[in-house]
Amino acid sequence: MNLDDLRYFVRVVEANSFTAAAERLGTQKSTLSRRISQLEDSLGIRLLQRTTRKLHLTPDGEELYERCRPLIEDLEDARHSLSAAQPEPQGRLRLTMPTELALALLDDVLASFLEQHPKIQLEVELTSRVIDLIEEGIDLAIRVGPLEDSSLIARPIAKVVRGLYAAPEYLATAAPLRTPTDLPAHRYLGLLHRNDPLQFENWEGGETQLTEIPLRTNSLTLMRYMASRGFGIARLPRFYAQPLVDAGKLQPVLPDYQVPCIQVNALYPSRRHLSPRTRLFLDHLFMALQSHPWANSGLISLPG
């Protein structure tokens, strides 16, 4: 019984897909299929029932997986520890994060990481959609806002300070805005697919204020643009709104009422399966954010 064949078997079961497991292992799908067939032949038992859409463990396969998984994890940890001690980490690191966060906050983090580790190849997918990390072979995801229940490990990296903003032209012609009770008479630009109601930390226990919503979008860039064109009030990260505030195209709304910060998390499948490259990037990310000018100016707050 070959140890590598057992490792391949465990990874295929975890990914529930030959394709996804091959992507994460950096090998061919046909190679994985052949090696697991060899494992089945050597044991004289069927481990997986293969269909066109899913993999199903046989009872023997389930028992082997439960017995071998802790051993493979311990061996992987030992291998990663030894690899981490090498002077020049190399290989591919696949990341995903929202577009605006990458371009406005993490661009320098990515650039400095590549400068320090030139033999690592970054693949960064910028998207607001929730990606299945295991299915699509992603090493690390940066996500903003409330997290769905999952088996992923979530590590807080920052909280983003937010506020309400609108164009001066909109505020000059709209109904007066003195307290949050005036908001229902206004137009509000909202985000798609996010359980993040409009609330205030220092107003009537943070109760949600209902407003007319003429536009919902998954793009902060579009929301900021539409607000600057006078289509309504937008809730934006302060660092993302500030350039337009400085240019006179946006103006803070109800600045005395605090909008809750929004959490930014790093997500990965398992602490025990982190590659040295992923650990290296996480350490670099936290170190870079500590010295980021926005951390000192109150635009983001970092975990203690």
N, C-alpha and C positions, 0 to 999 in steps of 0.2 A: 504494500500500500504506500503510494507516493505522497509525501507531505505536501508538495505543491498542488497535487490533485485535490487533496482535502481543503486546502486554502481556496482553490478555485470553486469548489463545491459550496463552501460557506459563503463566499461573496456572491455567487449566483443566487443562492437562497435569499440573502439579504436584499438584493436588488430586485428579486422576483422577475428577472429578465436576463437572458444571455447577452442581449445587446447592451443594456446598461452596465452590466458587470464587466463586459469586455472593454467598454469605454473607460471605466474607472481603473481597470487593471492595465490598460495600455496594450491590449492584445487583440487578437481576432476572435470574432464570435465562433467561427468554425474550430478554432483551437480549443476554446473552452468546451464546446460540445464534445469534441474528440476526447479531451482529457477526462471529462466526467464519465463518458462511456467507458473509458479504460478503467476508471475507478469502480464503476459498477461491475465490470467484467472480473476485476481482481477480487472483489468481495463476493461475487456470485449472487447479487441482489439488485433489484431495481430501486433507485433512490428518488427519481423524479418521473412524474407523468407529464409528458410534454404535449401541449396542444398548440394550436396556431395563435392563441391569445394569451394563455397563462401557463404558469408552471405550478404543479401540485406535488407536494411532498408525499411520498408513500410513508406508511408507518415506520419502515426501516430507515427511510431517509430522514424522517423527523427525529428519530432516536440518535442517528449519527450526527445530525446537525447540533442537537442539544449537547452532545458529549464533546464534539470537536470545537465548537465555537469558542469556549473559554481558552482552550489551548492555542488556537490560532491567534486570538487576540493578544495573549501573552507573548507569543513569538513575534507578532507584528510590533508590539510595544518595544521589545528588545531591539528589533531591527531598526525602528525609527529612532531610538535613542542613540544607536551607533551611527546612523546616517546623519543625525543632527550634529554630531561632533565633527563632521567633515568640513574643511575650510571653505569650500565653495558650493553651496547648495545649487542644484540645477533641476531642470525639468519643467513641466507645465503646471500652472496653477489656474484653475477656472473659478471665476468670481461672477456674481450677479448683484446688481444694485440699481436703485432708481436713477434715472438719467439726471435729474436736477441735483440730487445729492452728490453724484459723482462729479459733475462739472462745477458745482459751486463750493463743495466742502472737501471732497476726497481727491481732487485732481492732483494736488501737491503730494498727498500721501502716496498715490500710485506712482507718481514720477520719482519721488525720492526712494521708494522701494526698488524700482528698476535700476536706479543709479547705484544703489548699494549691492544689488544682486543681479548682475548683468546676465548670468547664465540661467535665470528663471524666466520662462516665457509666460506672460500673463494673457489670459483670455477673459475679457470682461464683457458680459452681456448686460446692456443697460435697458431695463424694462421695469414697469410697475406691476407686471403680472406675477402671481405667486408660482414659482417654479418648483417642481418636484426635484429636490437636490439629488436624490439617489437615482431616480429614473433618468435624469438628464446628465448625470456625471458631474455635478457641480460640487466643488470643494467647500465653498463658503458663500453665504448670501448675506447681504446687508439689507435689512428691511426696516421700514418706518411704520410706527403705529401699533395698534393692538394686534397681538398674534393669535392665530387660531390654535386650538389644541393640536399638538402633534408630538411625535417622538423626537423631534429635533432638539438639540441643545441650544439654548438662547443665552447669549452673553451681552448684557447692556454695555454700550460703548459711549452713548451720549444722550442728553436730552436737548431738544431744539426749542428755543424760545419762539413763541408765535404771537401774532397780534392781528387785529382787524385793520384793513386798509381800503381806501376808496380814492377815486380821482377827485381833485378839488372841484372840478366842474360838476360832478355828480352831487357832492355835498352842498354845493351852492344852491342847487335847485330842488333837492329832496327835502323831506320832512326833517325837522330838527332832531338831533341825536344827542340826548343828555345822559340817559341811562339805558341799560339793556331793555327796559320796557318799551322803548321807542323802536326797537329793531323790527317787529312785525310789520311796520309800515314801509320797510325797505326791501330792496332786492338783494339777495345773497347768492354768491357763486359757490357751489359746493363740489365735493369730490365724489367720484363714482366708487362704488364697492368698498366703502370703508365705514366701519361702525365707530364713528368719531363725532358724536353730536356737538353742536355749538353750545359751549358752557363757559361759565366764569367762576373762578375760584373764590372771589370775594363778592358774590352777588346771590343772595337768597339761597344759600346752600348749593350753588352751582347748577341750578335748574336750567334745563335746556330752553333756549329762546327760539320759538318758531318764526320763520321768515319766509317770504316768497323766494323761490329758487328758480330763476329762469334758465340757469345753465349748470350742468354737472359735467365734469371732465376728470380724466385720470392724469392730466398734465398740469403741473403747477405753472409751467411756462405760459400755457394758454390762459389759465385763470388769472395770472398776473397781468397779462396783456389785456384781457377783457375788462379787468378792473381799471386799468389805466385809461381805457377808452370810455369809461363812464357807465358801464353796464351794471354795476352793483358793487357790493361790499365783498371782499375776499379775505379769508383767514389764511395768512401766509407766514412762513418762517421769517423772523425778523431779518436774518442775514440775506434772505432772498428778496425782500421788499425794499431794503435800505437803499440800494442804488437808484431806484425809481423815486424814493422819497427825497434823496439828495438832488435829483434832477427836477423835482417839483411836479412829477407826474402822479405820485401817490401821496396820501396823507393818512397818518394814523387815525383810527376811529375808536372812540371810547378808551383812550389810553389809560385811564384810571382803573379800568376793570380788567383783571388779569385772566387771559386765556390760558388754560393749562398747557404746559410743555408737552411735546410729543416724544416718545421714546424711540431711539434708534438701537437696533440689536444686530449682533453678528450671530448667524445661525449656521450650524454644521451638524452632520448626522450623528456623530458620536465622539466623545472625548477620547475614547480608546483607539479610534481609527484616524486620528489626525495625522496627516503626513508632516514631516519636518517643514515643508514649504508653507503649509497652512499655519502651523504654529509660529513660524517666522513672520508671516504677514500679520497675524493677530498681534504679536508683540510690537511690530513696527507701527501698526495702526494706533495702538494705545499710546505709544511713546510720541508719535507725531501729533496726535490730538492734544496731548498735554502742553505742547509748546505752540499750538495753533493760536493765532491772534484773536480769533473769535471766542476762545475759551477765556481769555483775559478781559474781553470787552462785554461779556455777559450775553452773547448771542447764542452760545451753547453752554451747557453745564455737563461736567464729566462725573462719572461715578467715583465715589470716595474710595 
